[in-house]
Amino acid sequence: GLGGGHDEREQTLNQILVEMDGFDTDTSVMFWRLPTVLIYSTRLYFALVASTGE
């Protein structure tokens, strides 16, 4: 649909923020969530790069 790329980027960014909200000072909790945050960050980066080619 219209603006579909923006919706995907917004959803990915929101998911990153949700995952980061779970970070704690406890190092084990932070490292447990780190891979998920990296996955969503990578998806957001590629979505932004792809959108510049439009």
C-alpha positions as CSV (number, residue, x, y, z in Angstrom):
1,G,0.0,0.0,0.0
2,L,0.9,3.6,0.1
3,G,3.7,4.4,2.5
4,G,4.3,0.7,3.2
5,G,8.0,1.2,3.5
6,H,7.5,3.9,6.2
7,D,5.2,1.6,8.2
8,E,7.8,-1.2,8.1
9,R,10.6,1.2,9.3
10,E,8.4,2.6,12.0
11,Q,7.4,-0.9,13.2
12,T,11.1,-2.0,13.2
13,L,12.1,1.2,15.1
14,N,9.3,0.6,17.7
15,Q,10.5,-3.0,18.2
16,I,14.1,-1.8,18.8
17,L,12.8,0.6,21.4
18,V,10.7,-2.1,23.1
19,E,13.7,-4.4,23.2
20,M,16.0,-1.7,24.6
21,D,13.4,-0.8,27.2
22,G,14.0,-4.3,28.7
23,F,17.7,-3.5,29.2
24,D,18.8,-3.6,32.8
25,T,22.0,-2.8,34.7
26,D,22.3,-6.6,35.0
27,T,24.8,-7.5,32.3
28,S,23.3,-10.9,31.6
29,V,19.9,-9.4,30.8
30,M,21.5,-6.9,28.5
31,F,23.5,-9.5,26.5
32,W,20.4,-11.8,26.4
33,R,18.5,-9.0,24.5
34,L,21.4,-7.7,22.5
35,P,21.1,-10.1,19.5
36,T,17.4,-9.2,19.1
37,V,18.2,-5.5,19.1
38,L,21.0,-6.0,16.6
39,I,18.6,-7.9,14.3
40,Y,16.0,-5.2,14.3
41,S,18.7,-2.5,14.0
42,T,20.1,-4.2,10.9
43,R,16.6,-4.5,9.4
44,L,16.0,-0.8,10.0
45,Y,19.3,0.2,8.4
46,F,18.6,-1.8,5.2
47,A,15.0,-0.5,5.1
48,L,16.4,3.1,5.3
49,V,19.0,2.3,2.6
50,A,16.4,0.8,0.3
51,S,14.1,3.8,0.7
52,T,16.7,6.2,-0.5
53,G,16.7,4.5,-3.9
54,E,13.0,5.2,-4.4
